[in-house]
Amino acid sequence: MKVVIIGGVAAGASTAARLRRLDETAEILILERGSQVSYANCGLPYYVGGVIEEEEDLLLQTPESLWARFRIQVRIHTEVTRIFPQDRWVEVRDRKTGQVYREPYDKLVLTPGGEAVLPPIPGRELPCVRTVRTVEDAVWLRQQAVQSCTGGRAGRAAVVGGGFIGLEMAENLREAGLEVLLLEGADQIFPPFDREMAAMLQTELEGQGISVRLESPILRVEPEGDAWAVVFGQEERWPCDLVVMAIGVRPESRLAREAGLEVNSRGGIVVDENMRTSDPDIYAAGDAVEVFHWVSGQRTLLPLAGPANRQGRIIAAQLAGLREETFSGVVGSSVVKVFGLTAACAGVNEKALKAAGVAYQKIYLSPQHHAGYYPGGEPLTMKLLFAPDGRILGIQCVGKEGVEKRVDVTAALLQGGGTVSRLAKLELCYAPPYSSAKDPLNYAGFIAENVLAGRSPMRYWEELKDGIPESVVVLDVRTPEEYTAGHLPGSRNIPVDELRERLEEIPQDREIWIYCQVGLRGYVAQRILMQRRPEQPVYNLSGGWRLRQAAGSVLA
């Protein structure tokens, strides 16, 4: 069996290596149009910033190492220009010599990846503009960053796009000593998060000296003196030395489309659970394919390295006859580092649930990442979304420590349709330096169970953006010192420990909305009032004062 693989990075290299481990007799050929295979594309921003010091550290395998260990043939600088499915051969062009030839196959694997989206603006072809998709891109950007900071001046870089790559590039260019402007056309950065959670990442970026401009699409790039300028928003100009386009990627599915393979409306190659395309002899994996989302139940695109590598393993298993191994879908687990913060999520966000008309509930909480009495605890800000029947729909988490651990555990539950009751009952590792006897995920489960059972009805800060309604009394149950340090205008301060003795100070003809610092004292006060005044509606403001302050103007 001769297997030809188009593309030799994550999914392609994973397919080839596992297929060899499963089948010593297969002839395996990787055709890669770039100059490297099996490189760490997720590490490219960190090479630009100097965290990864050597270019060689980005290379997981080389054509020579793949041949030496696996007898996998690799041809770099080799571009497949057309597929002929009925005859089972591909047209190939050597990018160095220009030679065009045919390469036959028994099975074909498409892992072309995604192509960087470039906005249709004047100046996008200028030499200062670059995307971040290859090792060559990273090498060029690092050289330009170093050169722009010579002679005692700080270089200046504009990063266009506030997604994963945009955030990582903004951080690493700043770490390299440049002044950085981050442009985002939407009203928030980091699209996997909801706006109030993303606001915390924006605060961190700005605290590190990065200028973040929301709702500011780039208009053009043009020369300015001996350098360049980006023009954005309402014709604002910002002189700079380089421009990084990190708007996103789209499936590079031209070959599949021209070969007559089924492709969806967004350009994603349609595959089944075996990663087989509409042609039984052609498989596809990676950023170019559509996948099933466990939570939404929809087919979607998810350009992440983890699913791409798993898909490559599945294709290898199928080619080797292991039919029981299939790709069941994704839950969208992802994580990003933003200076001192980690931000991670899984499932779907509130924006997507609203757009799809799905009924949901939500809670916020801010527990310490380990036992409160052990030194060095850092707060986590968590948002949990769940269905009225208790099924978990999504989680978002921001903090300095322990973030990805909680999201990873929730992601595992999401794949099996886990519920908030499962969260409450989880048995997780505990020792004071690592967690609490009741882990933050247990607390999330407890709170969600109380919401569903009617023991703790919730309200949310965005409901108070226009002030306190006349039908509501807002009760701050923190200490007088906390209240003096900052509080919601118009709220009344009755510390929770004094609440039973001061009930007469609270009107009985209005709804009561309670808040404390993070939500726990608010819940205690809520339980007191719900039992003392069972006919009066009593709500806890989810996330407490800390959430409102952390989210800034989004919830103010």
Backbone torsions as a table, in degrees:
resi	resn	phi	psi	omega
1	MET	NA	128.4	176.9
2	LYS	-105.9	121.8	-179.6
3	VAL	-112.5	121.4	176.3
4	VAL	-106.4	128.4	-178.2
5	ILE	-114.8	122.6	178.9
6	ILE	-95.2	108.1	-177.5
7	GLY	106.2	128.2	-172.9
8	GLY	-123.1	29.7	179.8
9	VAL	-97.5	-124.2	-170.1
10	ALA	-60.4	-67.6	-175.0
11	ALA	-67.8	-39.8	-177.9
12	GLY	-65.0	-48.1	179.7
13	ALA	-66.0	-37.9	178.4
14	SER	-63.0	-42.8	177.2
15	THR	-59.6	-49.1	-175.2
16	ALA	-63.5	-46.6	-175.9
17	ALA	-65.8	-43.0	-179.0
18	ARG	-71.9	-36.8	178.3
19	LEU	-59.4	-39.9	177.5
20	ARG	-65.2	-38.1	178.9
21	ARG	-65.1	-28.5	-179.0
22	LEU	-92.5	-24.7	-175.0
23	ASP	-142.1	104.4	-177.8
24	GLU	-74.9	-15.0	-174.1
25	THR	-97.0	-15.0	-176.0
26	ALA	-65.6	142.8	171.4
27	GLU	-91.9	119.8	-173.5
28	ILE	-119.6	126.3	-178.7
29	LEU	-130.4	124.3	174.9
30	ILE	-102.8	129.1	175.7
31	LEU	-111.8	113.6	-175.4
32	GLU	-124.7	124.3	-176.2
33	ARG	-77.7	-18.7	178.2
34	GLY	-84.1	-169.2	-176.5
35	SER	-99.0	-5.6	178.4
36	GLN	-136.3	157.5	170.4
37	VAL	-122.8	160.5	173.1
38	SER	47.5	53.7	176.5
39	TYR	-106.4	160.5	-175.4
40	ALA	-85.3	81.5	-176.7
41	ASN	-65.5	-25.1	176.7
42	CYS	-71.2	-16.1	179.2
43	GLY	-92.6	-2.3	-174.9
44	LEU	-58.4	-45.7	179.1
45	PRO	-59.3	-33.0	-177.1
46	TYR	-76.8	-21.6	170.5
47	TYR	-72.6	-40.5	178.2
48	VAL	-59.2	-40.4	-178.4
49	GLY	-82.1	-4.6	178.4
50	GLY	85.8	1.5	176.4
51	VAL	-66.0	-46.2	168.9
52	ILE	-90.9	114.0	-167.6
53	GLU	-82.2	-37.8	-172.7
54	GLU	-109.2	138.0	177.6
55	GLU	-58.8	-36.1	-177.9
56	GLU	-62.4	-25.9	-179.3
57	ASP	-68.1	-17.2	178.3
58	LEU	-81.4	-14.9	-174.2
59	LEU	-94.8	110.1	-179.6
60	LEU	-77.5	-38.1	176.7
61	GLN	-142.8	161.6	173.9
62	THR	-125.5	165.2	174.6
63	PRO	-54.1	-37.3	-179.1
64	GLU	-68.5	-42.7	-178.3
65	SER	-70.7	-35.0	177.4
66	LEU	-66.6	-34.1	176.4
67	TRP	-74.4	-42.2	-176.2
68	ALA	-62.5	-43.7	-175.5
69	ARG	-91.1	-38.8	-171.0
70	PHE	-114.5	-5.6	-174.3
71	ARG	54.1	42.7	173.5
72	ILE	-100.1	124.9	179.6
73	GLN	-84.5	131.9	-179.9
74	VAL	-125.7	130.7	172.8
75	ARG	-118.5	110.9	177.0
76	ILE	-88.7	171.1	-175.4
77	HIS	52.8	35.5	-175.2
78	THR	-127.3	116.2	-174.4
79	GLU	-111.0	128.4	172.7
80	VAL	-82.9	124.0	-176.0
81	THR	-102.4	-18.2	-178.7
82	ARG	-164.0	148.6	177.1
83	ILE	-114.5	136.1	176.1
84	PHE	-116.7	86.2	-172.3
85	PRO	-61.6	-39.4	-175.7
86	GLN	-67.6	-32.0	179.4
87	ASP	-96.3	-8.2	179.0
88	ARG	56.4	58.9	169.6
89	TRP	-151.1	159.4	179.8
90	VAL	-120.1	149.4	174.7
91	GLU	-91.0	129.8	-172.5
92	VAL	-124.7	141.7	175.8
93	ARG	-123.8	125.2	173.2
94	ASP	-75.5	115.8	-172.6
95	ARG	-72.7	-14.6	178.0
96	LYS	-89.1	-43.2	-176.5
97	THR	-97.9	-19.3	-175.8
98	GLY	83.4	-2.3	-179.5
99	GLN	-63.2	136.7	177.3
100	VAL	-116.3	132.6	-178.8
101	TYR	-149.8	171.2	177.9
102	ARG	-100.5	142.5	175.0
103	GLU	-127.5	114.5	180.0
104	PRO	-77.7	159.5	176.8
105	TYR	-147.1	157.6	167.0
106	ASP	-95.1	-43.2	174.7
107	LYS	-131.0	141.5	-178.7
108	LEU	-119.2	137.1	178.7
109	VAL	-120.9	121.5	179.3
110	LEU	-98.0	116.2	172.2
111	THR	-133.6	60.4	-174.7
112	PRO	-75.4	-14.2	-179.8
113	GLY	77.6	-159.8	178.7
114	GLY	-117.3	153.8	176.6
115	GLU	-104.2	141.0	-179.0
116	ALA	-63.7	136.9	178.4
117	VAL	-81.4	126.0	174.2
118	LEU	-112.3	125.8	-179.5
119	PRO	-66.4	147.4	-178.6
120	PRO	-78.7	69.5	-175.7
121	ILE	-119.0	153.3	173.0
122	PRO	-61.5	137.8	175.5
123	GLY	93.4	0.1	-177.6
124	ARG	-69.4	-15.6	179.5
125	GLU	-91.4	-0.6	-177.3
126	LEU	-66.7	154.1	-174.9
127	PRO	-67.5	-14.3	179.0
128	CYS	-82.9	-9.5	-174.1
129	VAL	-95.4	132.8	-178.6
130	ARG	-147.1	148.7	168.2
131	THR	-99.9	178.4	-178.3
132	VAL	-128.9	83.5	-178.3
133	ARG	-125.9	-22.6	-174.2
134	THR	-130.2	167.5	175.4
135	VAL	-61.7	-38.5	178.0
136	GLU	-59.5	-40.0	176.5
137	ASP	-59.0	-47.5	-177.5
138	ALA	-64.6	-41.2	178.8
139	VAL	-61.8	-45.5	179.8
140	TRP	-62.0	-45.7	-178.4
141	LEU	-64.0	-39.2	178.7
142	ARG	-65.1	-42.9	178.1
143	GLN	-61.7	-43.8	-179.9
144	GLN	-66.0	-38.0	178.9
145	ALA	-62.4	-44.0	179.9
146	VAL	-65.5	-46.1	-178.0
147	GLN	-64.2	-35.2	-176.8
148	SER	-72.1	-15.5	-177.8
149	CYS	-103.9	14.6	179.7
150	THR	-85.3	164.6	176.9
151	GLY	71.8	21.7	176.5
152	GLY	80.1	6.2	179.7
153	ARG	-109.2	151.2	175.6
154	ALA	-87.8	129.3	174.6
155	GLY	-68.6	166.1	-179.2
156	ARG	-131.5	133.1	-179.3
157	ALA	-132.5	138.3	172.8
158	ALA	-105.8	127.6	176.5
159	VAL	-109.4	124.4	-176.3
160	VAL	-105.2	110.6	-180.0
161	GLY	117.0	131.1	-175.8
162	GLY	-110.3	30.2	175.4
163	GLY	-87.2	-157.3	-177.1
164	PHE	-54.4	-58.0	-175.2
165	ILE	-65.7	-38.5	179.2
166	GLY	-60.6	-45.8	179.2
167	LEU	-65.1	-44.3	-179.0
168	GLU	-66.0	-39.0	178.8
169	MET	-70.4	-39.2	177.9
170	ALA	-60.3	-45.4	179.2
171	GLU	-62.1	-47.2	-173.8
172	ASN	-73.3	-32.7	174.0
173	LEU	-67.9	-35.8	175.4
174	ARG	-66.6	-41.7	178.0
175	GLU	-63.7	-29.0	178.6
176	ALA	-78.3	-2.7	175.0
177	GLY	103.3	6.6	-177.6
178	LEU	-90.6	153.4	164.6
179	GLU	-77.7	135.9	-172.4
180	VAL	-128.2	133.5	171.6
181	LEU	-113.5	125.3	177.8
182	LEU	-107.3	117.7	-178.9
183	LEU	-104.1	131.5	178.3
184	GLU	-136.2	127.2	-178.3
185	GLY	-75.2	-24.0	-179.6
186	ALA	-85.2	-177.5	-178.6
187	ASP	-92.1	12.9	176.2
188	GLN	-158.9	160.7	169.7
189	ILE	-93.4	171.7	174.8
190	PHE	51.6	78.0	-175.3
191	PRO	-55.2	-29.3	178.3
192	PRO	-62.7	-22.0	179.1
193	PHE	-90.7	159.0	167.2
194	ASP	-80.9	162.8	-166.9
195	ARG	-59.7	-42.3	-176.3
196	GLU	-69.0	-29.8	177.0
197	MET	-77.4	-38.8	178.1
198	ALA	-65.0	-27.3	-179.6
199	ALA	-60.2	-30.2	179.3
200	MET	-68.0	-34.9	177.0
201	LEU	-69.6	-38.4	177.7
202	GLN	-62.3	-41.4	178.2
203	THR	-60.2	-40.7	179.1
204	GLU	-65.2	-44.5	178.5
205	LEU	-59.5	-46.9	-178.5
206	GLU	-66.8	-34.1	176.5
207	GLY	-65.8	-22.2	177.8
208	GLN	-94.7	9.1	174.1
209	GLY	93.0	9.0	178.7
210	ILE	-91.1	130.8	176.2
211	SER	-85.4	119.7	-178.6
212	VAL	-109.0	125.6	178.4
213	ARG	-121.0	113.4	177.9
214	LEU	-89.8	159.7	-179.8
215	GLU	49.8	41.8	-176.8
216	SER	-131.9	74.8	179.3
217	PRO	-65.7	146.0	176.6
218	ILE	-72.4	138.4	-178.2
219	LEU	-102.9	-38.9	179.3
220	ARG	-170.8	165.0	171.2
221	VAL	-122.5	135.9	-176.3
222	GLU	-148.6	157.9	178.1
223	PRO	-63.8	146.6	173.4
224	GLU	-145.9	103.8	-174.5
225	GLY	63.8	-128.5	177.9
226	ASP	-97.4	16.0	178.4
227	ALA	-133.3	-143.4	-173.9
228	TRP	-141.0	171.9	175.2
229	ALA	-146.2	142.8	170.1
230	VAL	-98.9	139.7	176.2
231	VAL	-115.2	128.7	-171.7
232	PHE	-146.1	169.8	175.2
233	GLY	55.4	-122.6	179.3
234	GLN	-95.9	58.7	177.6
235	GLU	62.9	30.5	173.2
236	GLU	-77.4	146.2	-178.6
237	ARG	-116.9	145.5	177.0
238	TRP	-142.3	107.4	178.7
239	PRO	-64.3	143.5	-177.5
240	CYS	-157.6	168.9	178.7
241	ASP	-98.9	-27.7	178.3
242	LEU	-152.8	157.8	-178.7
243	VAL	-129.2	123.3	179.3
244	VAL	-104.8	119.0	177.7
245	MET	-90.1	113.7	-178.7
246	ALA	-133.3	46.7	-177.1
247	ILE	-74.2	-27.9	-178.8
248	GLY	144.1	-173.6	179.0
249	VAL	-129.8	157.2	172.6
250	ARG	-127.8	154.8	-177.1
251	PRO	-59.3	133.3	175.7
252	GLU	-90.8	80.4	-168.9
253	SER	-113.2	19.2	-178.5
254	ARG	-58.4	-46.3	-179.0
255	LEU	-57.6	-44.3	-179.2
256	ALA	-64.6	-44.3	-178.4
257	ARG	-63.9	-45.1	-178.7
258	GLU	-69.7	-22.5	177.7
259	ALA	-84.3	-0.9	178.7
260	GLY	85.7	11.0	177.3
261	LEU	-75.4	154.1	-179.0
262	GLU	-71.7	129.0	179.9
263	VAL	-132.3	138.2	-177.3
264	ASN	-80.7	-179.2	-173.7
265	SER	-66.6	-20.6	179.9
266	ARG	-97.4	5.6	178.0
267	GLY	92.0	0.4	179.7
268	GLY	-75.6	135.0	177.6
269	ILE	-72.1	128.6	-177.7
270	VAL	-81.4	126.1	178.2
271	VAL	-132.2	160.6	175.1
272	ASP	-95.2	-170.5	-177.3
273	GLU	-67.5	-15.8	175.9
274	ASN	-89.9	2.5	-176.0
275	MET	67.3	23.9	177.9
276	ARG	-92.2	137.0	177.5
277	THR	-80.2	-169.7	178.2
278	SER	-69.6	-12.1	170.8
279	ASP	-100.4	122.6	-173.7
280	PRO	-63.3	-16.2	-179.9
281	ASP	-100.2	5.2	-178.0
282	ILE	-125.0	128.3	177.4
283	TYR	-113.0	163.0	178.4
284	ALA	-149.6	150.1	-178.9
285	ALA	-155.6	164.8	174.1
286	GLY	93.9	-156.6	-173.3
287	ASP	-62.3	-18.8	-174.7
288	ALA	-88.0	-6.4	-174.6
289	VAL	-105.8	153.4	172.2
290	GLU	-86.0	151.4	-177.9
291	VAL	-134.4	160.7	176.9
292	PHE	-88.1	131.0	178.5
293	HIS	-96.6	121.0	-176.0
294	TRP	-57.3	-39.8	-172.0
295	VAL	-84.0	-49.8	-177.7
296	SER	-75.9	-23.6	-175.8
297	GLY	74.7	10.7	-177.0
298	GLN	-107.1	161.6	170.3
299	ARG	-85.0	137.0	-174.3
300	THR	-147.8	179.1	174.0
301	LEU	-111.9	137.3	-179.6
302	LEU	-142.8	87.9	-176.5
303	PRO	-79.1	75.4	178.9
304	LEU	-128.2	151.0	-173.8
305	ALA	-69.4	-35.7	-177.8
306	GLY	-59.3	-55.9	176.7
307	PRO	-59.1	-36.9	-179.2
308	ALA	-61.4	-43.7	179.0
309	ASN	-66.3	-40.2	178.5
310	ARG	-64.5	-39.6	179.0
311	GLN	-63.6	-38.5	176.7
312	GLY	-61.0	-40.4	177.5
313	ARG	-62.9	-39.5	-179.7
314	ILE	-65.3	-42.6	179.1
315	ILE	-61.0	-44.2	178.8
316	ALA	-59.4	-41.8	179.3
317	ALA	-63.4	-43.1	179.5
318	GLN	-63.2	-43.0	179.8
319	LEU	-65.6	-28.4	179.8
320	ALA	-89.3	2.0	176.3
321	GLY	92.6	7.5	178.8
322	LEU	-88.0	76.2	-171.1
323	ARG	-67.2	-19.5	-177.2
324	GLU	-73.8	-16.7	179.5
325	GLU	-86.1	117.4	-179.0
326	THR	-133.7	163.6	177.7
327	PHE	-99.2	112.8	-171.8
328	SER	-87.7	-18.5	179.5
329	GLY	138.0	-170.5	-174.8
330	VAL	-132.5	161.7	170.9
331	VAL	-122.1	3.9	174.7
332	GLY	75.8	30.8	178.9
333	SER	-65.5	130.2	-179.2
334	SER	-155.9	156.4	-178.0
335	VAL	-148.2	148.9	177.8
336	VAL	-144.1	144.3	174.9
337	LYS	-96.4	130.3	176.2
338	VAL	-128.5	89.5	-175.4
339	PHE	53.9	-115.3	-176.6
340	GLY	-84.2	-2.3	-177.8
341	LEU	-107.1	153.0	168.7
342	THR	-117.2	135.4	177.7
343	ALA	-125.8	127.7	-177.6
344	ALA	-141.0	156.2	180.0
345	CYS	-156.5	163.6	174.1
346	ALA	-155.0	156.0	-178.3
347	GLY	83.8	-145.8	-179.3
348	VAL	-117.9	157.3	-179.8
349	ASN	-97.4	175.9	-176.1
350	GLU	-66.8	-36.6	178.6
351	LYS	-57.3	-45.4	-177.9
352	ALA	-66.9	-38.7	179.5
353	LEU	-64.7	-42.3	178.0
354	LYS	-63.2	-44.7	-178.3
355	ALA	-62.7	-34.2	-178.9
356	ALA	-87.4	-4.1	-179.7
357	GLY	69.7	29.5	-178.1
358	VAL	-89.5	132.3	176.7
359	ALA	-70.6	136.8	-178.0
360	TYR	-155.2	165.3	170.3
361	GLN	-124.3	161.9	177.8
362	LYS	-145.2	152.1	173.6
363	ILE	-139.9	156.0	171.9
364	TYR	-122.6	148.3	173.6
365	LEU	-151.9	156.9	-177.7
366	SER	-135.2	66.7	178.5
367	PRO	-78.5	163.2	171.3
368	GLN	-73.4	149.2	-176.0
369	HIS	-74.2	-20.5	171.2
370	HIS	-140.4	-175.2	-174.7
371	ALA	-53.2	133.3	-175.3
372	GLY	-62.4	-28.9	-177.9
373	TYR	-82.2	-10.1	178.2
374	TYR	-90.3	133.9	-174.7
375	PRO	-61.5	149.3	172.4
376	GLY	89.7	12.8	179.4
377	GLY	-65.3	139.9	178.6
378	GLU	-119.8	138.4	-179.5
379	PRO	-72.7	142.4	169.7
380	LEU	-103.8	138.6	170.5
381	THR	-108.1	116.0	-173.9
382	MET	-119.4	141.9	172.7
383	LYS	-125.4	123.7	-179.6
384	LEU	-116.4	130.1	177.5
385	LEU	-112.5	136.1	-177.1
386	PHE	-151.6	155.6	-177.6
387	ALA	-81.0	162.3	177.4
388	PRO	-58.4	-22.5	176.6
389	ASP	-89.3	4.0	176.7
390	GLY	95.3	-6.1	-179.6
391	ARG	-68.2	132.8	179.7
392	ILE	-70.6	134.2	-179.8
393	LEU	-110.8	-29.4	-179.1
394	GLY	-176.7	157.7	176.5
395	ILE	-139.9	142.8	172.7
396	GLN	-132.4	140.1	-175.4
397	CYS	-147.4	138.0	177.4
398	VAL	-132.0	139.8	175.8
399	GLY	174.5	-175.9	179.8
400	LYS	-95.1	-29.3	-177.0
401	GLU	-139.8	146.9	171.1
402	GLY	74.6	12.0	-175.1
403	VAL	-71.6	-57.3	-173.8
404	GLU	-64.5	-27.8	178.3
405	LYS	-60.1	-47.0	-177.2
406	ARG	-69.7	-36.4	179.3
407	VAL	-71.2	-38.9	178.5
408	ASP	-60.3	-43.5	179.8
409	VAL	-63.4	-43.2	179.5
410	THR	-65.5	-37.8	178.1
411	ALA	-60.2	-38.9	178.4
412	ALA	-63.6	-38.7	177.3
413	LEU	-68.5	-36.9	-179.0
414	LEU	-59.7	-33.7	-178.0
415	GLN	-68.3	-19.0	178.2
416	GLY	-111.4	16.8	-178.9
417	GLY	69.3	36.8	-176.3
418	GLY	-61.9	156.2	-177.2
419	THR	-115.9	167.7	177.3
420	VAL	-65.6	-28.3	176.1
421	SER	-65.2	-34.3	174.7
422	ARG	-63.2	-40.6	176.4
423	LEU	-58.7	-45.3	-178.2
424	ALA	-62.4	-29.7	-174.7
425	LYS	-98.5	-0.4	-177.7
426	LEU	-57.7	137.1	172.4
427	GLU	-105.1	107.1	-174.6
428	LEU	-118.1	162.4	-179.0
429	CYS	-59.4	137.9	177.9
430	TYR	-138.4	127.4	163.4
431	ALA	-156.6	146.7	-172.5
432	PRO	-49.8	-36.6	179.9
433	PRO	-71.2	-12.4	-171.3
434	TYR	-116.0	-32.4	-176.0
435	SER	-162.9	-168.6	173.4
436	SER	-114.4	164.7	177.4
437	ALA	-58.3	-33.9	170.0
438	LYS	-109.0	104.4	-176.0
439	ASP	-63.8	154.9	174.4
440	PRO	-50.7	-33.3	176.9
441	LEU	-69.6	-35.0	174.2
442	ASN	-60.5	-45.2	179.2
443	TYR	-60.3	-41.1	177.9
444	ALA	-59.6	-41.4	177.3
445	GLY	-64.7	-42.0	179.3
446	PHE	-60.1	-48.5	-177.3
447	ILE	-62.7	-44.9	-179.6
448	ALA	-64.1	-40.4	176.5
449	GLU	-60.3	-41.7	179.4
450	ASN	-65.0	-36.8	177.2
451	VAL	-63.8	-48.5	-177.5
452	LEU	-65.8	-31.7	-179.1
453	ALA	-83.4	-4.4	-179.0
454	GLY	81.8	6.6	179.8
455	ARG	-79.2	-17.9	-177.9
456	SER	-148.4	75.8	175.6
457	PRO	-61.4	143.5	-174.7
458	MET	-113.5	150.6	164.2
459	ARG	-125.5	170.0	-172.9
460	TYR	-133.4	149.5	-173.4
461	TRP	-59.6	-33.2	-178.6
462	GLU	-63.0	-18.9	177.8
463	GLU	-74.3	-9.6	-179.3
464	LEU	-112.1	13.5	-177.5
465	LYS	-62.5	-28.7	-179.9
466	ASP	-98.3	17.4	-179.5
467	GLY	99.5	175.8	-177.6
468	ILE	-83.0	122.6	177.0
469	PRO	-60.9	152.5	179.7
470	GLU	-62.0	-25.5	-177.1
471	SER	-83.7	5.6	-172.8
472	VAL	-127.6	140.3	167.0
473	VAL	-113.0	127.0	-179.1
474	VAL	-101.0	126.2	-173.4
475	LEU	-112.9	121.2	174.8
476	ASP	-97.4	114.4	-173.8
477	VAL	-103.3	20.3	175.0
478	ARG	-82.4	-178.5	178.6
479	THR	-72.9	160.0	176.5
480	PRO	-58.0	-34.6	179.3
481	GLU	-65.3	-42.4	177.8
482	GLU	-65.5	-40.1	-179.4
483	TYR	-63.2	-41.8	179.9
484	THR	-65.6	-34.7	-178.5
485	ALA	-68.9	-21.2	179.2
486	GLY	165.7	130.9	-179.0
487	HIS	-155.7	168.3	177.2
488	LEU	-76.0	122.7	178.2
489	PRO	-55.2	132.4	179.7
490	GLY	92.2	-5.9	178.3
491	SER	-81.3	157.3	178.9
492	ARG	-108.3	139.2	-177.4
493	ASN	-103.2	111.2	170.8
494	ILE	-132.6	105.3	-179.7
495	PRO	-55.3	144.0	-174.7
496	VAL	-57.9	-33.2	-178.2
497	ASP	-72.2	-13.7	178.9
498	GLU	-105.6	0.1	-169.0
499	LEU	-62.0	-43.6	-176.0
500	ARG	-61.9	-35.0	-178.0
501	GLU	-83.6	-10.0	-174.7
502	ARG	-122.5	25.4	-177.9
503	LEU	-60.1	-30.9	-176.6
504	GLU	-67.2	-15.8	179.1
505	GLU	-79.0	-9.0	-175.7
506	ILE	-102.2	120.9	178.8
507	PRO	-56.0	147.2	-178.3
508	GLN	-102.3	-1.8	-175.1
509	ASP	-105.5	13.2	-179.0
510	ARG	-135.7	161.3	172.8
511	GLU	-67.2	148.1	177.2
512	ILE	-111.5	124.7	174.3
513	TRP	-114.0	124.5	-172.8
514	ILE	-111.9	143.4	169.3
515	TYR	-142.9	153.4	172.2
516	CYS	-131.5	-149.4	-177.6
517	GLN	-77.6	-46.8	-178.1
518	VAL	-129.2	-10.4	176.6
519	GLY	126.8	-22.1	-174.5
520	LEU	-71.1	-49.4	178.0
521	ARG	-65.1	-32.2	176.1
522	GLY	-62.3	-39.1	178.2
523	TYR	-65.8	-43.0	178.5
524	VAL	-60.2	-45.0	178.8
525	ALA	-64.3	-38.9	178.8
526	GLN	-60.9	-43.8	-179.1
527	ARG	-65.7	-35.7	176.7
528	ILE	-63.3	-50.1	-175.6
529	LEU	-69.7	-36.6	179.8
530	MET	-64.2	-29.1	179.2
531	GLN	-89.3	-33.0	178.4
532	ARG	-77.2	-30.7	-179.6
533	ARG	-131.1	71.3	-173.0
534	PRO	-62.7	-19.5	-179.1
535	GLU	-90.7	-7.9	-175.2
536	GLN	-100.1	128.0	178.4
537	PRO	-64.9	129.5	-178.8
538	VAL	-131.3	126.6	-177.3
539	TYR	-125.3	151.4	172.8
540	ASN	-105.4	134.9	177.5
541	LEU	-80.5	109.6	-171.7
542	SER	-62.6	131.5	178.4
543	GLY	91.3	-17.6	176.2
544	GLY	66.6	-172.2	-177.2
545	TRP	-62.2	-33.1	-177.8
546	ARG	-62.6	-41.6	178.5
547	LEU	-61.9	-44.0	-178.3
548	ARG	-62.3	-41.1	180.0
549	GLN	-70.9	-39.7	-177.9
550	ALA	-67.6	-35.6	-178.3
551	ALA	-82.5	-9.0	174.2
552	GLY	62.5	-138.8	-173.1
553	SER	-66.0	-17.0	-179.3
554	VAL	-61.2	-37.7	-178.4
555	LEU	-109.5	-5.1	-175.8
556	ALA	-72.5	NA	NA
